[in-house]
Amino acid sequence: MSARVLVLMGNSLFAKGVFNCMRQYLNESELRIVDSCLPDALQQVIEAHPSVLILDDGDPEVLKNFSLDLLMASVPDLKLIRLDPRSPHIQVIHWEKQLISDTHDLIGIIGQANGMPNEPSASSGNLAFSPISDGG
């Protein structure tokens, strides 16, 4: 059964509260909960193929039976949202695969992520980004 948003929780009241709040905005076909304490929790998440997985980062038990590497490899377009009840911030992890053929491709991807020009320049055998002119 496919779900757009999946909440992974152990014994956390915080995760249960998040799930209950989200039910106000998403219907049953879009929102699902998986008990992370179950031995097949990872398989349940993979089979649900959610676009978003929410977990309570403050609950040490939530990832006990879980391999995030295997999860991200199995559901490559997944966004992982880590909530911590002790913090007003969330952590969003997005897995992305890109094919590269050499170091220039890698440097270009790093540059794109940092808002820099795509084209690295070679200087003294070292790769460096071309300086950005401010027009002056």
JORA-V82153 format. One line per field, one symbol per residue. phi: phi as a letter, one per 30 degrees, with the letter a starting at -180 (. if undefined). psi: psi as a letter, one per 40 degrees, with the letter a starting at -180 (. if undefined). burial: 1 if it has 16 or more other C-alpha atoms within 10 Angstrom, else 0. A space follows every 50 residues. Layout:
# JORA-V82153
phi->???
psi->???
burial->???
This chain:
# JORA-V82153
phi->.dbdbbccbccdddddddedddddcbdddcbbbbdddddcedddddddhd dbccbdddcdddcecbcdddddddbdcdcccccbddbdcccccbdbcbdb cadddddddddddcicedcdccbhicdbdddcdcic
psi->hihdhhhhibfhdddddddddddddiideehiihheeidfddddddddfi dhhhiheeheededfihdddddddgdehhhhhiheeieiihhhhhhhihi eadddddddddddefiidhiihhfeihiiiihhee.
burial->01111111110101110010000000000011111110001101110111 11111111101110010000110010111111110000000000000000 000110111010000111110000000010000000
